[in-house]
Amino acid sequence: MRGIGKIAIAAVLLAPLGLLTGSCSPKPVPVVVQAKERTSTALECQAVAGLETLLAPGAGLLLGEMHGTEQSPAFLANAVCLALKAGLPVTVALEIPREETSRIDAFLSSAGGEKDREALLAGPFWRADYQDGRRSCAMFALLERLRQLHESGNPVRAELLDRAVPPPSSVERDRRLAEALGEAFDKTPEGVVIGLLGNVHTRIRRGVPWDPDYETAGSVLLQQKPELHVTALDVSYRGGEAWTCLTAEASSCEIRTIQGRPESPAEGIEIYPEIANGHNGVYYVGDLHASPPMVRAPREPGA
């Protein structure tokens, strides 16, 4: 079983946009399909022992992540590839405001040219002053891979879960995420839903370390739709770096060293005998590599 590998952005994508950080890795995006006149062709995916059995008609896979790394978006992209290879339509559920739906749908249906990329990245989500890792180079590269798959005739779509205006409480935000996840399942009855969210939201049992009664998005989803077959996997890593924010202030966001479990495998998944920390198991990604913001938001003079 070969490694998942990094997800990065082609140098040709970086130069024309004029809005980018300059620190996004100028390496090619791995090509997963070779398109011929918008028809589905052989998919080139990385095998992940045990993952294929979780990708079944009507099933869901919730991948918990720490925002701001290359590894989790890359793992999701490969999971999408494996599901498509199995003949399943795929809905990718992302922790991005639903107000960005028209821009992302247009990008996924586009040829991916300079103007298409600029139109996507002109959205307020990407240009926000507060860059919490959901607007990273790796997330843009994930969307580009989905666009390539769609362009090649594969049945893949995106469902956005968040809202641009935050609700009055984190509990209400999780409830809204759960409702949007439920809609994603309703729209994909014969396919598979693969979600990428912060690893608090993906817990399918209520409770977090600071509040044993906290109702996470995953737990609310299964309260509302107990018939769903959902597997929640948390990310496990050896350590490395991530783009993280310590507070709600934009100035607190930067690349930081992250401690992990040095003994963790470099790849694969593990399913627990029973749910632990709100998850059915973990997916291993090895060493973390930070993914900084795709777009640098303009700051006020003197800020």
HUZINOR-V979127 format. One record per pair of residues at least 24 apart in sequence whose C-alpha atoms are under 7 Angstrom apart, sorted by the first residue. I is the first residue (numbers start at 0). J is the second residue. If there is no record, write none. Layout:
i:I j:J
i:I j:J
This chain:
i:0 j:46
i:0 j:47
i:1 j:45
i:2 j:266
i:3 j:45
i:3 j:74
i:5 j:69
i:5 j:70
i:5 j:73
i:6 j:69
i:6 j:73
i:6 j:137
i:6 j:140
i:7 j:137
i:7 j:140
i:8 j:140
i:15 j:113
i:16 j:117
i:18 j:294
i:18 j:295
i:19 j:293
i:19 j:294
i:19 j:295
i:20 j:292
i:20 j:293
i:20 j:294
i:20 j:295
i:23 j:136
i:23 j:291
i:32 j:148
i:34 j:151
i:35 j:151
i:37 j:150
i:37 j:151
i:37 j:152
i:38 j:151
i:38 j:152
i:39 j:151
i:39 j:152
i:39 j:153
i:42 j:80
i:42 j:84
i:44 j:77
i:44 j:80
i:44 j:81
i:45 j:77
i:47 j:267
i:48 j:267
i:48 j:268
i:49 j:268
i:50 j:268
i:51 j:81
i:54 j:82
i:54 j:191
i:55 j:191
i:56 j:87
i:56 j:189
i:56 j:190
i:56 j:191
i:57 j:188
i:57 j:189
i:57 j:190
i:57 j:191
i:58 j:191
i:58 j:192
i:58 j:227
i:58 j:228
i:58 j:229
i:59 j:191
i:59 j:192
i:59 j:193
i:59 j:228
i:59 j:229
i:59 j:230
i:60 j:192
i:60 j:193
i:60 j:194
i:60 j:229
i:60 j:230
i:60 j:231
i:61 j:193
i:61 j:194
i:61 j:195
i:61 j:201
i:61 j:230
i:61 j:231
i:61 j:232
i:62 j:194
i:62 j:195
i:62 j:196
i:62 j:201
i:62 j:231
i:62 j:232
i:62 j:233
i:63 j:195
i:63 j:196
i:63 j:197
i:63 j:198
i:63 j:201
i:63 j:232
i:63 j:233
i:63 j:234
i:64 j:195
i:64 j:196
i:64 j:197
i:64 j:198
i:64 j:233
i:64 j:234
i:65 j:197
i:65 j:198
i:66 j:131
i:66 j:132
i:66 j:133
i:66 j:197
i:67 j:132
i:67 j:133
i:67 j:135
i:67 j:241
i:67 j:242
i:67 j:243
i:67 j:289
i:67 j:290
i:67 j:291
i:68 j:241
i:68 j:242
i:68 j:287
i:68 j:288
i:68 j:289
i:68 j:290
i:69 j:137
i:69 j:288
i:69 j:289
i:69 j:290
i:70 j:284
i:70 j:287
i:72 j:137
i:72 j:138
i:72 j:141
i:73 j:141
i:76 j:141
i:87 j:190
i:87 j:191
i:88 j:154
i:88 j:155
i:88 j:190
i:88 j:191
i:89 j:154
i:89 j:155
i:89 j:156
i:89 j:190
i:89 j:191
i:89 j:192
i:90 j:155
i:90 j:156
i:90 j:157
i:90 j:158
i:90 j:183
i:90 j:187
i:90 j:191
i:90 j:192
i:90 j:193
i:91 j:156
i:91 j:157
i:91 j:158
i:91 j:192
i:91 j:193
i:91 j:194
i:92 j:157
i:92 j:158
i:92 j:159
i:92 j:160
i:92 j:192
i:92 j:193
i:92 j:194
i:92 j:195
i:93 j:158
i:93 j:159
i:93 j:160
i:93 j:194
i:93 j:195
i:93 j:196
i:94 j:159
i:94 j:160
i:94 j:161
i:94 j:195
i:94 j:196
i:95 j:159
i:95 j:160
i:95 j:161
i:96 j:159
i:96 j:160
i:96 j:161
i:96 j:162
i:96 j:163
i:97 j:159
i:97 j:160
i:97 j:161
i:97 j:162
i:98 j:162
i:98 j:163
i:100 j:159
i:106 j:146
i:107 j:145
i:107 j:146
i:107 j:149
i:108 j:146
i:108 j:149
i:108 j:150
i:125 j:294
i:126 j:294
i:126 j:295
i:126 j:296
i:127 j:296
i:128 j:249
i:128 j:296
i:129 j:248
i:129 j:249
i:130 j:249
i:130 j:252
i:130 j:292
i:131 j:243
i:131 j:244
i:131 j:252
i:132 j:242
i:132 j:243
i:132 j:291
i:132 j:292
i:134 j:292
i:134 j:293
i:135 j:290
i:135 j:291
i:135 j:292
i:135 j:293
i:136 j:290
i:136 j:291
i:136 j:292
i:136 j:293
i:137 j:290
i:158 j:183
i:170 j:214
i:173 j:200
i:173 j:215
i:173 j:216
i:174 j:216
i:174 j:219
i:176 j:216
i:177 j:216
i:177 j:217
i:177 j:219
i:177 j:220
i:178 j:220
i:181 j:220
i:198 j:233
i:201 j:231
i:202 j:231
i:202 j:277
i:202 j:278
i:203 j:231
i:203 j:277
i:203 j:278
i:204 j:277
i:230 j:279
i:231 j:278
i:231 j:279
i:231 j:280
i:232 j:278
i:232 j:279
i:232 j:280
i:232 j:281
i:232 j:282
i:233 j:278
i:233 j:280
i:233 j:281
i:233 j:282
i:234 j:281
i:234 j:282
i:234 j:283
i:235 j:281
i:235 j:282
i:235 j:283
i:235 j:284
i:236 j:260
i:236 j:263
i:236 j:283
i:236 j:284
i:236 j:285
i:236 j:286
i:236 j:287
i:237 j:261
i:237 j:262
i:237 j:263
i:237 j:285
i:237 j:286
i:238 j:286
i:238 j:287
i:239 j:286
i:239 j:287
i:239 j:288
i:240 j:287
i:240 j:288
i:240 j:289
i:241 j:287
i:241 j:288
i:241 j:289
i:241 j:290
i:242 j:289
i:242 j:290
i:242 j:291
i:254 j:289
